[in-house]
Amino acid sequence: MDKLKSLRRFFGTQNMTVGSPLSCLLKFSIPMLLGNFAQLLYGMADSIIVGRYIGDAALSAIGTSGPIINLFLLLYMAIGSGVSIMVAQYFGAKQTENLSDTIGSSISLIIISTVFITAVATPLTGTLMHLIKAPEESYKMAVSYATIIFFGNFANGFFNIISGILRGLGEVVLPLVALLIAVVLNVGLDIWFVAGFGMGVSGAALATIISQTVAFIICITKLLRMKHIVKLSRKSLRPKKRFIKQIIQLGVPMGITQGIFALSMVFVQSIINGMGYLVAAACAAVMRVDAFVVIPSQTYNMAISTYTGQNIGAGRMDRVVQGAKALLRVSVGTAIVLIALLLIFGRWMIGLFTTTQEVIDMGIRFITIMIPGYLIISISQSFNGVIRGAGDTVATMWITILTNVVVRVPLAFILAKLTASEIFPGGNPNVLFYTLIGAFCINLVLTLLYYKKGKWRNKAIV
């Protein structure tokens, strides 16, 4: 028990404006990294169980519905991005009242977003699946899965934003515990609903919603108990124009950024679907495996963003630069280790989702193409997190627009048409991953140039 308490104190709520920058970042990143891996397992459970018990068409259905679901849930990403920046900076500046009002206003925005997504996304699901050319073998299952997720979207919204608020306050252990509980619950419910009751992809979607609801309850309970940091009351829970405007100003560019990425994935998914359900199944499996290599870079991005926000709030720009350099070394080193593991265990990991040899072979080929992209991401995400944590969300939006709208999507369409053949009537699927590498390279160059220019230094809200 004493060891558990010591561990809890070590990784507990952190003020990252003091102490060694690398130590602060690692103490913050490790629990969050474990949590993000847990969240990946959360999503993988659906795919593995569905792929094994129902088949490749069902696995394709989950992969096909993913971009559509993410496109609508970007509202939560927008709110969460704006709120996390404000929370970190107000926490660093020790402005308790502004901190509490920010959190209260964000809860109002979550409720409004939940109603909007349920009312708009649910009736459009079938039409959207037709627009992205969902394979006939998986169309009905994809519609069923997405519809249930949209009905239960409140769980996703509340959990992700409340856990993001906790991370902005330097609290990373509780969100990790909540995620671990949700993962175990999700796997158990998946097996029960899909394998036991034969509910198909609908059972997998229902298991996800129930698990996320439990995780949200755990996180909101923790937030309400942090009265020494956040003083939530009826007054602070009333939406306030000033804070909602600030959340929107910071969050909308991030929402647009995520939206453009999600929309580009919808377009790319339509190309994938045109290549057949086996290609769609292979891509779905690869994206699950790919996430294990990418998630550390994304975690470090969130860590340096919170670290930057707190230190800018405290007026410690010197610590921001020190932290960015330290984290960059860790991020690149982590990517190299994970790439080696992926090369060794990649085939086994793809085999978790399917027993179809053609799908496994395609998956390995796609992963091999992606290898240099993982190193590129490890660098760009580190500097992107600094820029975003400083409150400069517009720059990252324009970089995403250029790399995805101007470069990746048009190039993917063109190359798919040019590589169409008897063997690949819808185009060679390899080109989808080559264009992704190209987009990563452009993103890295633009991010580094903007970071060096230094305009992000003057974007703080405190």
C-alpha positions as a Markdown table, in Angstrom:
| # | Residue | x | y | z |
|---|---|---|---|---|
| 1 | Met | 0.0 | 0.0 | 0.0 |
| 2 | Asp | 2.9 | 2.4 | 0.9 |
| 3 | Lys | 4.5 | 1.7 | -2.5 |
| 4 | Leu | 1.3 | 2.4 | -4.3 |
| 5 | Lys | 0.9 | 5.7 | -2.4 |
| 6 | Ser | 4.5 | 6.6 | -3.3 |
| 7 | Leu | 3.9 | 5.9 | -6.9 |
| 8 | Arg | 0.7 | 7.9 | -6.8 |
| 9 | Arg | 2.6 | 10.9 | -5.4 |
| 10 | Phe | 5.4 | 10.6 | -7.9 |
| 11 | Phe | 3.0 | 10.5 | -10.9 |
| 12 | Gly | 0.3 | 12.7 | -9.3 |
| 13 | Thr | -1.0 | 16.1 | -10.1 |
| 14 | Gln | 2.0 | 18.1 | -11.4 |
| 15 | Asn | 3.1 | 21.7 | -11.5 |
| 16 | Met | 5.5 | 21.5 | -14.5 |
| 17 | Thr | 6.8 | 25.1 | -14.1 |
| 18 | Val | 9.5 | 23.8 | -11.6 |
| 19 | Gly | 12.0 | 21.0 | -11.6 |
| 20 | Ser | 13.9 | 19.3 | -14.4 |
| 21 | Pro | 12.0 | 19.7 | -17.8 |
| 22 | Leu | 12.8 | 16.2 | -18.9 |
| 23 | Ser | 11.8 | 14.8 | -15.5 |
| 24 | Cys | 8.5 | 16.7 | -15.6 |
| 25 | Leu | 7.7 | 15.6 | -19.1 |
| 26 | Leu | 8.5 | 11.9 | -18.4 |
| 27 | Lys | 6.5 | 11.8 | -15.2 |
| 28 | Phe | 3.6 | 13.3 | -17.2 |
| 29 | Ser | 4.1 | 11.2 | -20.3 |
| 30 | Ile | 4.5 | 7.7 | -18.8 |
| 31 | Pro | 1.0 | 7.3 | -17.3 |
| 32 | Met | -0.6 | 9.1 | -20.3 |
| 33 | Leu | 1.3 | 6.8 | -22.7 |
| 34 | Leu | 0.0 | 3.8 | -20.8 |
| 35 | Gly | -3.4 | 5.3 | -21.0 |
| 36 | Asn | -3.2 | 5.9 | -24.7 |
| 37 | Phe | -2.0 | 2.3 | -25.3 |
| 38 | Ala | -5.0 | 1.2 | -23.2 |
| 39 | Gln | -7.2 | 3.3 | -25.4 |
| 40 | Leu | -5.8 | 1.6 | -28.5 |
| 41 | Leu | -6.5 | -1.8 | -26.9 |
| 42 | Tyr | -10.0 | -0.5 | -26.4 |
| 43 | Gly | -10.4 | 0.0 | -30.1 |
| 44 | Met | -8.5 | -3.1 | -31.1 |
| 45 | Ala | -10.7 | -5.3 | -29.0 |
| 46 | Asp | -13.7 | -4.5 | -31.3 |
| 47 | Ser | -11.6 | -5.2 | -34.4 |
| 48 | Ile | -10.0 | -8.4 | -33.2 |
| 49 | Ile | -13.2 | -10.0 | -31.8 |
| 50 | Val | -15.3 | -8.9 | -34.7 |
| 51 | Gly | -12.7 | -10.0 | -37.3 |
| 52 | Arg | -12.2 | -13.4 | -35.6 |
| 53 | Tyr | -15.9 | -14.2 | -34.8 |
| 54 | Ile | -17.7 | -12.6 | -37.7 |
| 55 | Gly | -15.1 | -12.3 | -40.5 |
| 56 | Asp | -13.3 | -9.9 | -42.9 |
| 57 | Ala | -16.5 | -8.1 | -44.0 |
| 58 | Ala | -17.3 | -7.1 | -40.4 |
| 59 | Leu | -13.7 | -6.0 | -39.9 |
| 60 | Ser | -14.0 | -3.9 | -43.1 |
| 61 | Ala | -17.3 | -2.4 | -41.7 |
| 62 | Ile | -15.5 | -1.1 | -38.6 |
| 63 | Gly | -12.7 | 0.3 | -40.7 |
| 64 | Thr | -15.1 | 1.9 | -43.2 |
| 65 | Ser | -17.3 | 3.6 | -40.5 |
| 66 | Gly | -14.2 | 4.9 | -38.6 |
| 67 | Pro | -13.6 | 8.1 | -40.8 |
| 68 | Ile | -17.3 | 9.0 | -40.7 |
| 69 | Ile | -17.5 | 8.6 | -36.9 |
| 70 | Asn | -14.3 | 10.7 | -36.5 |
| 71 | Leu | -15.6 | 13.4 | -38.8 |
| 72 | Phe | -18.5 | 14.1 | -36.4 |
| 73 | Leu | -16.7 | 13.6 | -33.2 |
| 74 | Leu | -14.2 | 16.3 | -34.2 |
| 75 | Leu | -16.6 | 18.8 | -32.3 |
| 76 | Tyr | -15.4 | 17.2 | -29.1 |
| 77 | Met | -11.8 | 17.4 | -30.3 |
| 78 | Ala | -12.2 | 21.1 | -31.0 |
| 79 | Ile | -13.7 | 21.8 | -27.5 |
| 80 | Gly | -11.1 | 19.6 | -25.9 |
| 81 | Ser | -8.2 | 21.3 | -27.6 |
| 82 | Gly | -9.3 | 24.8 | -26.7 |
| 83 | Val | -10.1 | 23.9 | -23.1 |
| 84 | Ser | -6.9 | 22.0 | -22.5 |
| 85 | Ile | -4.8 | 25.0 | -23.6 |
| 86 | Met | -6.7 | 27.4 | -21.4 |
| 87 | Val | -6.7 | 25.0 | -18.4 |
| 88 | Ala | -2.9 | 24.5 | -18.6 |
| 89 | Gln | -2.2 | 28.3 | -18.9 |
| 90 | Tyr | -4.6 | 29.3 | -16.2 |
| 91 | Phe | -3.3 | 26.6 | -13.9 |
| 92 | Gly | 0.3 | 27.7 | -14.6 |
| 93 | Ala | -0.7 | 31.3 | -13.8 |
| 94 | Lys | -2.6 | 30.2 | -10.7 |
| 95 | Gln | -5.8 | 31.9 | -11.8 |
| 96 | Thr | -8.3 | 29.7 | -10.0 |
| 97 | Glu | -11.5 | 31.6 | -10.9 |
| 98 | Asn | -10.7 | 31.7 | -14.6 |
| 99 | Leu | -9.8 | 28.0 | -14.5 |
| 100 | Ser | -13.1 | 27.1 | -12.9 |
| 101 | Asp | -15.1 | 29.2 | -15.3 |
| 102 | Thr | -13.3 | 27.7 | -18.3 |
| 103 | Ile | -14.2 | 24.2 | -17.1 |
| 104 | Gly | -17.8 | 25.1 | -16.4 |
| 105 | Ser | -18.3 | 26.7 | -19.8 |
| 106 | Ser | -16.7 | 23.7 | -21.5 |
| 107 | Ile | -19.4 | 21.4 | -19.9 |
| 108 | Ser | -22.1 | 23.5 | -21.5 |
| 109 | Leu | -20.4 | 23.2 | -24.9 |
| 110 | Ile | -20.2 | 19.4 | -24.5 |
| 111 | Ile | -24.0 | 19.2 | -23.9 |
| 112 | Ile | -24.8 | 21.3 | -27.0 |
| 113 | Ser | -22.4 | 19.3 | -29.2 |
| 114 | Thr | -23.9 | 16.0 | -28.0 |
| 115 | Val | -27.4 | 17.1 | -29.0 |
| 116 | Phe | -26.1 | 18.3 | -32.4 |
| 117 | Ile | -24.2 | 15.2 | -33.3 |
| 118 | Thr | -27.1 | 12.9 | -32.3 |
| 119 | Ala | -29.6 | 14.9 | -34.3 |
| 120 | Val | -27.5 | 15.4 | -37.4 |
| 121 | Ala | -25.2 | 12.4 | -37.7 |
| 122 | Thr | -27.6 | 9.6 | -37.0 |
| 123 | Pro | -30.1 | 10.2 | -39.9 |
| 124 | Leu | -27.2 | 10.8 | -42.3 |
| 125 | Thr | -25.3 | 7.7 | -41.6 |
| 126 | Gly | -26.6 | 5.5 | -44.5 |
| 127 | Thr | -26.2 | 8.3 | -47.0 |
| 128 | Leu | -22.7 | 9.0 | -46.0 |
| 129 | Met | -21.8 | 5.3 | -46.3 |
| 130 | His | -23.1 | 5.3 | -49.9 |
| 131 | Leu | -21.0 | 8.5 | -50.6 |
| 132 | Ile | -17.8 | 6.8 | -49.5 |
| 133 | Lys | -18.7 | 3.7 | -51.5 |
| 134 | Ala | -18.9 | 1.3 | -48.6 |
| 135 | Pro | -18.4 | -2.3 | -49.9 |
| 136 | Glu | -21.6 | -4.1 | -50.4 |
| 137 | Glu | -20.5 | -7.0 | -48.1 |
| 138 | Ser | -20.0 | -4.6 | -45.2 |
| 139 | Tyr | -22.5 | -1.7 | -45.9 |
| 140 | Lys | -25.3 | -2.7 | -43.5 |
| 141 | Met | -22.9 | -3.6 | -40.7 |
| 142 | Ala | -21.0 | -0.3 | -41.1 |
| 143 | Val | -24.3 | 1.7 | -40.9 |
| 144 | Ser | -25.4 | -0.3 | -37.8 |
| 145 | Tyr | -22.0 | 0.2 | -36.0 |
| 146 | Ala | -21.9 | 4.0 | -36.7 |
| 147 | Thr | -25.5 | 4.6 | -35.8 |
| 148 | Ile | -25.2 | 3.1 | -32.4 |
| 149 | Ile | -21.9 | 5.0 | -31.7 |
| 150 | Phe | -23.6 | 8.3 | -32.7 |
| 151 | Phe | -26.5 | 7.5 | -30.3 |
| 152 | Gly | -24.0 | 7.1 | -27.5 |
| 153 | Asn | -21.6 | 9.9 | -28.5 |
| 154 | Phe | -22.2 | 11.7 | -25.2 |
| 155 | Ala | -19.9 | 9.0 | -23.5 |
| 156 | Asn | -17.1 | 9.7 | -25.9 |
| 157 | Gly | -17.4 | 13.5 | -25.6 |
| 158 | Phe | -17.6 | 13.7 | -21.8 |
| 159 | Phe | -14.8 | 11.2 | -21.2 |
| 160 | Asn | -12.3 | 12.6 | -23.6 |
| 161 | Ile | -12.9 | 16.3 | -22.7 |
| 162 | Ile | -13.0 | 15.7 | -18.9 |
| 163 | Ser | -9.9 | 13.5 | -19.0 |
| 164 | Gly | -8.2 | 16.2 | -21.1 |
| 165 | Ile | -9.1 | 18.8 | -18.4 |
| 166 | Leu | -7.5 | 16.5 | -15.8 |
| 167 | Arg | -4.4 | 16.2 | -17.9 |
| 168 | Gly | -4.2 | 20.0 | -18.3 |
| 169 | Leu | -4.2 | 20.2 | -14.5 |
| 170 | Gly | -1.2 | 17.8 | -14.4 |
| 171 | Glu | -3.4 | 14.8 | -13.3 |
| 172 | Val | -2.6 | 11.8 | -15.5 |
| 173 | Val | -3.0 | 8.8 | -13.2 |
| 174 | Leu | -6.8 | 8.9 | -12.8 |
| 175 | Pro | -7.5 | 9.0 | -16.6 |
| 176 | Leu | -5.2 | 6.0 | -16.9 |
| 177 | Val | -7.1 | 4.1 | -14.2 |
| 178 | Ala | -10.4 | 5.0 | -15.9 |
| 179 | Leu | -9.1 | 3.8 | -19.3 |
| 180 | Leu | -7.7 | 0.5 | -17.9 |
| 181 | Ile | -11.1 | -0.2 | -16.3 |
| 182 | Ala | -12.8 | 0.7 | -19.6 |
| 183 | Val | -10.5 | -1.6 | -21.6 |
| 184 | Val | -11.1 | -4.6 | -19.4 |
| 185 | Leu | -14.9 | -3.9 | -19.4 |
| 186 | Asn | -14.9 | -3.4 | -23.2 |
| 187 | Val | -13.2 | -6.7 | -23.9 |
| 188 | Gly | -15.5 | -8.6 | -21.6 |
| 189 | Leu | -18.6 | -7.0 | -23.1 |
| 190 | Asp | -17.3 | -7.5 | -26.6 |
| 191 | Ile | -16.9 | -11.3 | -26.0 |
| 192 | Trp | -20.2 | -11.5 | -24.2 |
| 193 | Phe | -22.2 | -9.5 | -26.8 |
| 194 | Val | -20.5 | -10.6 | -30.1 |
| 195 | Ala | -19.4 | -14.1 | -29.3 |
| 196 | Gly | -22.0 | -15.0 | -26.7 |
| 197 | Phe | -25.2 | -13.3 | -27.8 |
| 198 | Gly | -24.3 | -13.1 | -31.5 |
| 199 | Met | -25.1 | -9.4 | -31.7 |
| 200 | Gly | -22.5 | -8.8 | -34.4 |
| 201 | Val | -20.9 | -5.3 | -34.9 |
| 202 | Ser | -23.9 | -3.8 | -33.0 |
| 203 | Gly | -22.7 | -5.6 | -29.9 |
| 204 | Ala | -19.2 | -4.2 | -30.3 |
| 205 | Ala | -20.6 | -0.7 | -30.6 |
| 206 | Leu | -22.8 | -1.1 | -27.5 |
| 207 | Ala | -19.8 | -2.4 | -25.5 |
| 208 | Thr | -17.8 | 0.7 | -26.5 |
| 209 | Ile | -20.5 | 3.0 | -25.3 |
| 210 | Ile | -21.0 | 1.3 | -21.9 |
| 211 | Ser | -17.3 | 1.2 | -21.3 |
| 212 | Gln | -16.8 | 4.9 | -22.2 |
| 213 | Thr | -19.7 | 5.9 | -19.9 |
| 214 | Val | -18.1 | 4.1 | -16.9 |
| 215 | Ala | -14.7 | 5.8 | -17.7 |
| 216 | Phe | -16.5 | 9.2 | -17.9 |
| 217 | Ile | -18.2 | 8.7 | -14.5 |
| 218 | Ile | -14.8 | 7.9 | -12.9 |
| 219 | Cys | -13.2 | 11.1 | -14.4 |
| 220 | Ile | -15.9 | 13.5 | -13.5 |
| 221 | Thr | -16.0 | 12.2 | -10.0 |
| 222 | Lys | -12.3 | 12.9 | -9.7 |
| 223 | Leu | -12.7 | 16.4 | -11.1 |
| 224 | Leu | -15.5 | 17.3 | -8.7 |
| 225 | Arg | -13.2 | 16.2 | -5.8 |
| 226 | Met | -10.3 | 18.4 | -6.8 |
| 227 | Lys | -11.7 | 21.4 | -4.8 |
| 228 | His | -8.2 | 22.6 | -3.8 |
| 229 | Ile | -7.5 | 23.3 | -7.5 |
| 230 | Val | -10.9 | 23.7 | -9.2 |
| 231 | Lys | -13.9 | 25.3 | -7.4 |
| 232 | Leu | -16.9 | 24.2 | -9.5 |
| 233 | Ser | -20.2 | 25.8 | -8.4 |
| 234 | Arg | -23.6 | 26.7 | -10.0 |
| 235 | Lys | -22.0 | 30.1 | -10.9 |
| 236 | Ser | -19.0 | 28.5 | -12.6 |
| 237 | Leu | -21.1 | 26.0 | -14.4 |
| 238 | Arg | -23.2 | 28.7 | -16.1 |
| 239 | Pro | -21.9 | 29.3 | -19.6 |
| 240 | Lys | -19.9 | 32.6 | -19.9 |
| 241 | Lys | -19.5 | 34.4 | -23.1 |
| 242 | Arg | -15.9 | 35.4 | -22.6 |
| 243 | Phe | -14.7 | 31.8 | -21.9 |
| 244 | Ile | -16.9 | 30.2 | -24.6 |
| 245 | Lys | -15.5 | 32.7 | -27.1 |
| 246 | Gln | -11.9 | 31.9 | -26.0 |
| 247 | Ile | -12.6 | 28.1 | -26.2 |
| 248 | Ile | -14.0 | 28.6 | -29.7 |
| 249 | Gln | -11.1 | 30.9 | -30.9 |
| 250 | Leu | -8.6 | 28.3 | -29.7 |
| 251 | Gly | -10.6 | 25.2 | -30.5 |
| 252 | Val | -12.1 | 26.0 | -33.9 |
| 253 | Pro | -8.7 | 26.0 | -35.7 |
| 254 | Met | -7.9 | 22.7 | -34.0 |
| 255 | Gly | -11.4 | 21.4 | -34.9 |
| 256 | Ile | -10.9 | 22.5 | -38.5 |
| 257 | Thr | -7.4 | 20.8 | -38.4 |
| 258 | Gln | -8.9 | 17.5 | -37.1 |
| 259 | Gly | -11.9 | 17.9 | -39.4 |
| 260 | Ile | -9.7 | 18.3 | -42.5 |
| 261 | Phe | -7.7 | 15.3 | -41.5 |
| 262 | Ala | -10.9 | 13.3 | -40.8 |
| 263 | Leu | -12.5 | 14.5 | -44.1 |
| 264 | Ser | -9.3 | 13.6 | -46.0 |
| 265 | Met | -9.6 | 10.1 | -44.4 |
| 266 | Val | -13.2 | 9.9 | -45.6 |
| 267 | Phe | -12.0 | 10.6 | -49.2 |
| 268 | Val | -9.1 | 8.2 | -48.9 |
| 269 | Gln | -11.5 | 5.6 | -47.4 |
| 270 | Ser | -13.7 | 5.9 | -50.5 |
| 271 | Ile | -10.6 | 5.1 | -52.6 |
| 272 | Ile | -9.9 | 2.1 | -50.4 |
| 273 | Asn | -13.5 | 0.9 | -50.6 |
| 274 | Gly | -13.2 | 1.0 | -54.4 |
| 275 | Met | -10.3 | -1.4 | -54.2 |
| 276 | Gly | -12.5 | -4.1 | -52.5 |
| 277 | Tyr | -13.3 | -5.3 | -49.1 |
| 278 | Leu | -10.1 | -7.3 | -48.7 |
| 279 | Val | -8.0 | -4.1 | -49.2 |
| 280 | Ala | -10.4 | -2.3 | -46.8 |
| 281 | Ala | -9.9 | -5.1 | -44.2 |
| 282 | Ala | -6.1 | -5.0 | -44.6 |
| 283 | Cys | -6.1 | -1.2 | -44.2 |
| 284 | Ala | -8.3 | -1.4 | -41.1 |
| 285 | Ala | -5.9 | -3.9 | -39.5 |
| 286 | Val | -2.8 | -1.8 | -40.5 |
| 287 | Met | -4.3 | 1.3 | -39.0 |
| 288 | Arg | -4.8 | -0.5 | -35.7 |
| 289 | Val | -1.2 | -1.7 | -35.7 |
| 290 | Asp | 0.1 | 1.6 | -37.0 |
| 291 | Ala | -1.5 | 3.4 | -34.1 |
| 292 | Phe | 0.8 | 1.5 | -31.6 |
| 293 | Val | 3.9 | 3.1 | -33.3 |
| 294 | Val | 2.3 | 6.5 | -33.7 |
| 295 | Ile | 0.7 | 6.8 | -30.2 |
| 296 | Pro | 4.0 | 7.7 | -28.3 |
| 297 | Ser | 4.6 | 10.7 | -30.6 |
| 298 | Gln | 1.0 | 11.8 | -30.1 |
| 299 | Thr | 1.4 | 11.3 | -26.4 |
| 300 | Tyr | 4.6 | 13.4 | -26.3 |
| 301 | Asn | 2.7 | 16.0 | -28.3 |
| 302 | Met | 0.0 | 16.3 | -25.6 |
| 303 | Ala | 2.7 | 16.3 | -22.9 |
| 304 | Ile | 4.7 | 19.1 | -24.4 |
| 305 | Ser | 1.5 | 21.0 | -25.1 |
| 306 | Thr | 0.5 | 20.9 | -21.4 |
| 307 | Tyr | 4.1 | 21.6 | -20.3 |
| 308 | Thr | 4.3 | 24.6 | -22.7 |
| 309 | Gly | 0.9 | 25.9 | -21.5 |
| 310 | Gln | 1.8 | 25.8 | -17.9 |
| 311 | Asn | 5.2 | 27.4 | -18.4 |
| 312 | Ile | 4.0 | 30.1 | -20.6 |
| 313 | Gly | 1.3 | 30.9 | -18.1 |
| 314 | Ala | 4.1 | 31.2 | -15.5 |
| 315 | Gly | 6.2 | 33.3 | -17.8 |
| 316 | Arg | 9.0 | 30.7 | -18.2 |
| 317 | Met | 9.7 | 30.6 | -21.9 |
| 318 | Asp | 13.3 | 29.4 | -21.2 |
| 319 | Arg | 11.8 | 26.2 | -19.8 |
| 320 | Val | 9.6 | 25.7 | -22.9 |
| 321 | Val | 12.7 | 25.6 | -25.2 |
| 322 | Gln | 14.6 | 23.3 | -22.9 |
| 323 | Gly | 11.6 | 20.9 | -22.7 |
| 324 | Ala | 11.2 | 20.8 | -26.5 |
| 325 | Lys | 14.8 | 19.8 | -27.0 |
| 326 | Ala | 14.7 | 17.2 | -24.3 |
| 327 | Leu | 11.4 | 15.6 | -25.5 |
| 328 | Leu | 12.6 | 15.5 | -29.1 |
| 329 | Arg | 15.4 | 13.1 | -28.2 |
| 330 | Val | 13.0 | 10.9 | -26.3 |
| 331 | Ser | 10.4 | 10.9 | -29.1 |
| 332 | Val | 12.9 | 9.9 | -31.8 |
| 333 | Gly | 14.5 | 7.2 | -29.6 |
| 334 | Thr | 11.1 | 5.7 | -28.8 |
| 335 | Ala | 10.1 | 5.7 | -32.5 |
| 336 | Ile | 13.3 | 3.8 | -33.4 |
| 337 | Val | 12.6 | 1.1 | -30.8 |
| 338 | Leu | 9.0 | 0.7 | -31.9 |
| 339 | Ile | 9.9 | 0.4 | -35.6 |
| 340 | Ala | 12.3 | -2.5 | -34.7 |
| 341 | Leu | 9.5 | -4.2 | -32.8 |
| 342 | Leu | 7.1 | -3.7 | -35.7 |
| 343 | Leu | 9.5 | -5.2 | -38.2 |
| 344 | Ile | 9.9 | -8.3 | -35.9 |
| 345 | Phe | 6.3 | -8.8 | -34.8 |
| 346 | Gly | 4.3 | -7.0 | -37.6 |
| 347 | Arg | 3.0 | -10.2 | -39.3 |
| 348 | Trp | 1.8 | -11.6 | -35.9 |
| 349 | Met | 0.0 | -8.4 | -35.1 |
| 350 | Ile | -1.8 | -8.3 | -38.4 |
| 351 | Gly | -2.7 | -11.9 | -37.9 |
| 352 | Leu | -4.6 | -11.0 | -34.7 |
| 353 | Phe | -7.3 | -9.4 | -36.8 |
| 354 | Thr | -7.7 | -12.0 | -39.6 |
| 355 | Thr | -6.6 | -15.4 | -40.8 |
| 356 | Thr | -6.8 | -14.6 | -44.5 |
| 357 | Gln | -3.3 | -14.8 | -45.8 |
| 358 | Glu | -3.9 | -12.3 | -48.7 |
| 359 | Val | -5.0 | -9.7 | -46.1 |
| 360 | Ile | -2.0 | -10.4 | -43.9 |
| 361 | Asp | 0.5 | -10.1 | -46.8 |
| 362 | Met | -1.0 | -6.8 | -47.9 |
| 363 | Gly | -0.9 | -5.5 | -44.4 |
| 364 | Ile | 2.8 | -6.3 | -44.0 |
| 365 | Arg | 3.5 | -4.5 | -47.3 |
| 366 | Phe | 1.7 | -1.4 | -46.2 |
| 367 | Ile | 3.5 | -1.3 | -42.8 |
| 368 | Thr | 6.9 | -1.6 | -44.6 |
| 369 | Ile | 6.1 | 1.4 | -46.7 |
| 370 | Met | 5.2 | 3.4 | -43.6 |
| 371 | Ile | 8.5 | 2.8 | -41.7 |
| 372 | Pro | 10.2 | 6.2 | -42.6 |
| 373 | Gly | 6.9 | 8.0 | -41.7 |
| 374 | Tyr | 7.2 | 7.0 | -38.1 |
| 375 | Leu | 10.5 | 8.9 | -37.7 |
| 376 | Ile | 9.1 | 11.9 | -39.4 |
| 377 | Ile | 6.1 | 12.0 | -37.1 |
| 378 | Ser | 8.2 | 11.7 | -34.0 |
| 379 | Ile | 9.9 | 15.0 | -34.9 |
| 380 | Ser | 7.0 | 17.0 | -36.2 |
| 381 | Gln | 4.7 | 16.1 | -33.3 |
| 382 | Ser | 7.2 | 17.3 | -30.8 |
| 383 | Phe | 7.4 | 20.8 | -32.3 |
| 384 | Asn | 3.7 | 20.9 | -33.1 |
| 385 | Gly | 2.9 | 20.4 | -29.5 |
| 386 | Val | 4.9 | 23.4 | -28.4 |
| 387 | Ile | 3.2 | 25.6 | -31.0 |
| 388 | Arg | -0.2 | 24.4 | -29.9 |
| 389 | Gly | 0.5 | 24.6 | -26.2 |
| 390 | Ala | 1.4 | 28.3 | -26.7 |
| 391 | Gly | -2.1 | 28.9 | -28.0 |
| 392 | Asp | -1.2 | 29.2 | -31.7 |
| 393 | Thr | -3.7 | 26.8 | -33.2 |
| 394 | Val | -4.1 | 28.7 | -36.5 |
| 395 | Ala | -0.7 | 27.9 | -37.8 |
| 396 | Thr | -1.1 | 24.1 | -37.4 |
| 397 | Met | -4.5 | 24.4 | -39.1 |
| 398 | Trp | -3.0 | 25.9 | -42.3 |
| 399 | Ile | -0.2 | 23.3 | -42.3 |
| 400 | Thr | -2.7 | 20.5 | -42.1 |
| 401 | Ile | -4.8 | 22.1 | -44.9 |
| 402 | Leu | -1.8 | 22.3 | -47.2 |
| 403 | Thr | -0.5 | 18.8 | -46.5 |
| 404 | Asn | -3.9 | 17.0 | -46.8 |
| 405 | Val | -6.2 | 19.1 | -49.0 |
| 406 | Val | -3.6 | 20.4 | -51.4 |
| 407 | Val | -1.2 | 17.4 | -51.5 |
| 408 | Arg | -2.3 | 14.1 | -50.1 |
| 409 | Val | -5.9 | 13.6 | -51.2 |
| 410 | Pro | -5.6 | 14.9 | -54.8 |
| 411 | Leu | -2.4 | 12.9 | -55.2 |
| 412 | Ala | -4.0 | 9.7 | -53.9 |
| 413 | Phe | -6.9 | 10.0 | -56.3 |
| 414 | Ile | -4.6 | 10.7 | -59.3 |
| 415 | Leu | -2.2 | 7.8 | -58.5 |
| 416 | Ala | -5.1 | 5.4 | -57.8 |
| 417 | Lys | -6.4 | 6.2 | -61.3 |
| 418 | Leu | -3.0 | 5.9 | -62.9 |
| 419 | Thr | -2.2 | 2.6 | -61.3 |
| 420 | Ala | -5.5 | 0.9 | -62.1 |
| 421 | Ser | -5.0 | -2.5 | -63.8 |
| 422 | Glu | -6.5 | -6.0 | -64.2 |
| 423 | Ile | -4.9 | -7.0 | -61.0 |
| 424 | Phe | -5.8 | -3.7 | -59.2 |
| 425 | Pro | -9.0 | -2.4 | -60.9 |
| 426 | Gly | -9.4 | 0.3 | -58.2 |
| 427 | Gly | -5.7 | 1.2 | -58.3 |
| 428 | Asn | -2.6 | -0.1 | -56.5 |
| 429 | Pro | -3.3 | 0.3 | -52.8 |
| 430 | Asn | 0.4 | 0.9 | -52.1 |
| 431 | Val | 0.1 | 4.5 | -53.5 |
| 432 | Leu | -2.1 | 5.4 | -50.6 |
| 433 | Phe | 0.8 | 4.9 | -48.2 |
| 434 | Tyr | 3.3 | 6.5 | -50.5 |
| 435 | Thr | 1.2 | 9.7 | -50.6 |
| 436 | Leu | 0.9 | 9.6 | -46.8 |
| 437 | Ile | 4.7 | 9.6 | -46.4 |
| 438 | Gly | 4.9 | 12.6 | -48.8 |
| 439 | Ala | 2.4 | 14.5 | -46.7 |
| 440 | Phe | 4.3 | 13.7 | -43.5 |
| 441 | Cys | 7.5 | 15.2 | -45.1 |
| 442 | Ile | 5.9 | 18.4 | -46.1 |
| 443 | Asn | 4.2 | 18.7 | -42.7 |
| 444 | Leu | 7.6 | 18.4 | -41.0 |
| 445 | Val | 9.3 | 21.0 | -43.1 |
| 446 | Leu | 6.6 | 23.6 | -42.6 |
| 447 | Thr | 6.3 | 22.9 | -38.9 |
| 448 | Leu | 10.1 | 23.3 | -38.3 |
| 449 | Leu | 10.1 | 26.5 | -40.4 |
| 450 | Tyr | 7.3 | 28.0 | -38.4 |
| 451 | Tyr | 8.8 | 26.9 | -35.0 |
| 452 | Lys | 12.1 | 28.6 | -36.0 |
| 453 | Lys | 10.3 | 31.8 | -37.0 |
| 454 | Gly | 9.0 | 32.1 | -33.4 |
| 455 | Lys | 5.6 | 33.8 | -33.9 |
| 456 | Trp | 4.0 | 31.2 | -31.6 |
| 457 | Arg | 5.8 | 32.8 | -28.6 |
| 458 | Asn | 3.4 | 35.8 | -28.6 |
| 459 | Lys | 0.1 | 33.8 | -28.7 |
| 460 | Ala | -0.4 | 33.2 | -24.9 |
| 461 | Ile | -3.9 | 33.9 | -23.5 |
| 462 | Val | -2.5 | 34.7 | -20.0 |
